[in-house]
Amino acid sequence: ESLSLQDLLAQIDRETSHEPLSEVLSTQDQESASPAVKHVLFVLNDAHYAVPLSNVLELQRLPRITTLPLVPDWLCGVTNLRGEVLSVVDLRSLLGLPIAENDISQRLIVVHSTREEISTGWVVDRVTGIRGFTEEDLQPCSTLITGPVVSFLNGVVEQDDHLIAVLDVNRVLSSPEIG
C-alpha cells in the first residue's frame, strides 16, 4: 500500500498526540533564517535517521520481494512497483547494523538519486514522520556515530534529546557497494 505525502501526514497526525506535523513544519520554516529542507525520518536499530524528502519517491508497506541468488547480503531482492523492477536494499545490513526480524512496522522507502537515474527501495524499521531542518540545524558528524554509516552522512541534527543522522542518498546510491 503506497502512501502519498498528505496521507502520511494525516496518518502520523492520527497516531500521535502532538500537534499536527503540518503545523510543526510551517512553524519551523518561519522561525529560521534559512529555509528548512523537509526530511523523512525513520528508525533503524533504535537509531534515528533522515533523508531529504526531495530524494523520496514514495513510502509503503513492504511489498512481496523476490529473492535473487548470489547477491550481497544487503540486497533483499527485487519487487515489481507498478510495472518497474525495483531493487530492494536492507538498509540495516548495508550500514553494518544487526539484521532485524521481519516486522509489521517495517516500511519501504523508495529513494532516487538527484544526480543519476538510480532508484531503489530501502527497508527500514519504521517511518516516524517528516521534519524540516535548516543549514544551521545540521552539524558535523558526531564522534558517537561510527561504522560504515559515517561515509554516507551529511551530518547530524539534535532534536528531542536524540541525534538524527542525515543520510546523503546520492552518496549511498553511488557507493561502490551499490554501484
Phi, psi and omega in degrees: 000121182267140180246133172283167179301315180297318179295319179298313178301316180297318180296316180295319177302317181293325186275350181242156179262005179279175176296152183305139181301324181300323177287321178300315181298314183293325177294315180298320181299322184283332185282345188258151177289321178259151183293144178279136175261124183286140181230146172272128181261140177210169183239138172226122176052043179065010175255148184262136181227163176214149172227146179301136179300332180295340178266355185261123177273319178192166177235140178201167172295161180296126177277179173290128183245129177267120180285155180237145178281154171056044176240161178301156181302328184283349179266107182293325183145214180228160176221160177263116179246097181051048176088352178257136175278125184237128175288147181239122185252132171279100186299326177304308183297317180300323182271006177078021178266160178299144180289141179258154172288151176300136184221148182296338181277351179296147181227161174252122174256115179272117183244157176220154178281143174271356180255328185227169178274067180234129173226149177204166176254135178250126174276123178235160182296314177193151176264133186248350178153193178226133179221153175264132175240140176262170175304321181293329179291327185283122181245159177303157181304137180281152174289348177287340181260124181226172176096188184301335183297331185303321182290348181256004186268142169273336182154192179230155176234133177262119178213143176051044177063024173212161178270141174245119179276121182265113182276145173265103184301317180301318180293320178296312185289338179259008181292154179302328180298317183271315184289000000 
